Every structure is written in structure tokens, then in C-alpha cells.
Amino acid sequence: MRFWVARGTTTTIKEQLISQLLLSIFSGRFEPGDRLPSVRQLARRLGLHANTISTVYQELTVRGWVEQRPGSGVYVRSRPPSHSLDAIVERFLAEAEAAGHPPTAVLDALTRAVHLSPAPPRAVIDPDPALAEVIAAELSAQWGEPVHFASSAEPPPGYQLWASAGRLPELGQSVLPVRLVSLEEMLASARRPPENTLLAVVSISPTILDWSARILSALGVSPDLVLLRNPRHANGIDGLSLCGSIGADAVAAGLLPAATPHHVFRVVAVQKPS
């Protein structure tokens, strides 16, 4: 796993590393139970003081994403039981078998339930409703069906709820996880512009804009060369004509003038609906 840090930026090295480690966990690059690089190993690799790495791991521990095992290392914490369809079916069949129900009876019961209860509509929720809107737009395109969105403060009743995997601890176990694109996947799909080129990140989501600023800072891009724009705000597209590279989220791309050259970046990894 590769990490990037840049010195002399407005984003501290601690924030750069925390953002990259969290994104690695949210995207599944680090799975529950995986051991993170040791403090000494990561400090040596990045040319940092060991205390800096220790502080990063302590912060992730406080947030509940990792656990420090004395004498062993730092590990990604196990998350609540998976709510993917395969995991649910596996637990259901094991429970039915333990209760003495033969497979034919289980199949009959499932058939009756499926015909009586249509699949509920799906919705993405998040404390940042604009981020939920972007995720929902990407999932709609992936799955070929409407996916709604809402604030997590007011989740719509009767919907199958989805959210970024990073939100699950605060939203509860009834929400299904959406895996985000890893940093490596983002970089693999993006062409690096020439040096000193003005870049723009266009998004309707404050969360995406904030994370973009941190990631670009970690990659050594000067904040003076980055425009962060929300096309729904007044003057939200000012300065884009001066940029050599413009990246827009799936919703923001549709709000840009047709003549504005840009590429659409994904925040959601490819996955199947449950």
C-alpha cells in the first residue's frame, strides 16, 4: 500500500495520512482484521518522525476504525455483521437448518415471501445530502434503476437504505454499505496535468470538495493551483475557463456549460445491489 505526503501545504501531514488511511478502509483496500504498517515501518518509508505516525494511529483508534494490540500492532477493527445479501442468506440458511427446516420447505417459504412482498425502493442517506445525491446518481447508473437520496437526519420510511461504508458506525446496522473508490483507483483513471497547471474540482458536495483538497495536498499539489467549485452556488463556475484540467462529480458534470471541457470522476466502486 502506497501513501503520499507533501510538506509545506495548508493540510497537515497528520490530516493527509488520516484521510488516506480512512479512504483505504472505506474502499476495502484494508479489510477488518488487516494489520496496518508498523509505526517504525511507515515512519521510515515516508521519512517522518515515529511520533507523527503514532498520533495518526491514536486518532484512528479514538474514531473507532483501528485497534492497537500491545506487542502485536495496529489492526483494522471488525465491523458489525455484513448486511450484504449473500451474508444475510448464509446466516438465514444456517439458522433454518439448525431449526430443522428442510431445504424444500425453506425454498417454498422464500417463494411465497418474494411474491407477496415486492422489493423496497432504494435510497442513499448521508449527513451531507449532496454527497448522498452523488452516490445515488452513480448507483442509479450502475444498477439501471432509480436510487433516491436523503439526509440521514430524515431517512425515508420503507426504503432499503445505503450509505458510504465510512458512515456506517454513526448511522447504524440497518444501513447497507457503499464501497468507495480507492485512492489508487482514482489516480489510475486520472491523467496527471503538466506542472503548474491550474486544476478545478467541481462538486455539489462539501464533503467531496473537502476530501479532494486534502488528497491533492497530500499529492503535492499547491493549494494555489486548485479551484474548488460548487456549481449550485452563486458564481460557482467562475474561473473554470482558466483551468487546464477540470474534474466533476456525476451530478455536477450535468450542471456545467456544454462547452466546458471536463472529466467525470467516480466516488463509488462497482458493486451489486443487495
C-alpha positions, 0 to 999 in steps of 0.5 A, spaced: 500 500 500 502 506 497 501 513 501 503 520 499 505 526 503 507 533 501 510 538 506 509 545 506 501 545 504 495 548 508 493 540 510 497 537 515 501 531 514 497 528 520 490 530 516 493 527 509 495 520 512 488 520 516 484 521 510 488 516 506 488 511 511 480 512 512 479 512 504 483 505 504 478 502 509 472 505 506 474 502 499 476 495 502 483 496 500 484 494 508 479 489 510 477 488 518 482 484 521 488 487 516 494 489 520 496 496 518 504 498 517 508 498 523 509 505 526 517 504 525 515 501 518 511 507 515 515 512 519 521 510 515 518 509 508 515 516 508 521 519 512 517 522 518 518 522 525 515 515 529 511 520 533 507 523 527 505 516 525 503 514 532 498 520 533 495 518 526 494 511 529 491 514 536 486 518 532 484 512 528 483 508 534 479 514 538 474 514 531 473 507 532 476 504 525 483 501 528 485 497 534 492 497 537 494 490 540 500 491 545 506 487 542 502 485 536 500 492 532 495 496 529 489 492 526 483 494 522 477 493 527 471 488 525 465 491 523 458 489 525 455 483 521 455 484 513 448 486 511 450 484 504 445 479 501 449 473 500 451 474 508 444 475 510 442 468 506 448 464 509 446 466 516 438 465 514 440 458 511 444 456 517 439 458 522 433 454 518 437 448 518 439 448 525 431 449 526 430 443 522 427 446 516 428 442 510 431 445 504 424 444 500 420 447 505 425 453 506 425 454 498 417 454 498 417 459 504 422 464 500 417 463 494 411 465 497 415 471 501 418 474 494 411 474 491 407 477 496 412 482 498 415 486 492 422 489 493 423 496 497 425 502 493 432 504 494 435 510 497 442 513 499 442 517 506 448 521 508 449 527 513 451 531 507 445 530 502 449 532 496 454 527 497 448 522 498 445 525 491 452 523 488 452 516 490 445 515 488 446 518 481 452 513 480 448 507 483 442 509 479 447 508 473 450 502 475 444 498 477 439 501 471 434 503 476 432 509 480 436 510 487 433 516 491 437 520 496 436 523 503 439 526 509 440 521 514 437 526 519 430 524 515 431 517 512 425 515 508 420 510 511 420 503 507 426 504 503 432 499 503 437 504 505 445 505 503 450 509 505 458 510 504 461 504 508 465 510 512 458 512 515 456 506 517 458 506 525 454 513 526 448 511 522 447 504 524 446 496 522 440 497 518 444 501 513 447 497 507 454 499 505 457 503 499 464 501 497 468 507 495 473 508 490 480 507 492 485 512 492 489 508 487 483 507 483 482 514 482 489 516 480 489 510 475 483 513 471 486 520 472 491 523 467 496 527 471 496 535 468 503 538 466 506 542 472 503 548 474 497 547 471 491 550 474 486 544 476 478 545 478 474 540 482 467 541 481 462 538 486 455 539 489 458 536 495 462 539 501 464 533 503 467 531 496 470 538 495 473 537 502 476 530 501 479 532 494 483 538 497 486 534 502 488 528 497 491 533 492 495 536 498 497 530 500 499 529 492 503 535 492 499 539 489 499 547 491 493 549 494 494 555 489 493 551 483 486 548 485 479 551 484 474 548 488 467 549 485 460 548 487 456 549 481 449 550 485 452 556 488 452 563 486 458 564 481 460 557 482 463 556 475 467 562 475 474 561 473 473 554 470 475 557 463 482 558 466 483 551 468 487 546 464 484 540 467 477 540 470 474 534 474 466 533 476 462 529 480 456 525 476 451 530 478 455 536 477 458 534 470 450 535 468 450 542 471 456 545 467 456 549 460 456 544 454 462 547 452 466 546 458 471 541 457 471 536 463 472 529 466 467 525 470 470 522 476 467 516 480 466 516 488 463 509 488 466 502 486 462 497 482 458 493 486 451 489 486 445 491 489 443 487 495 
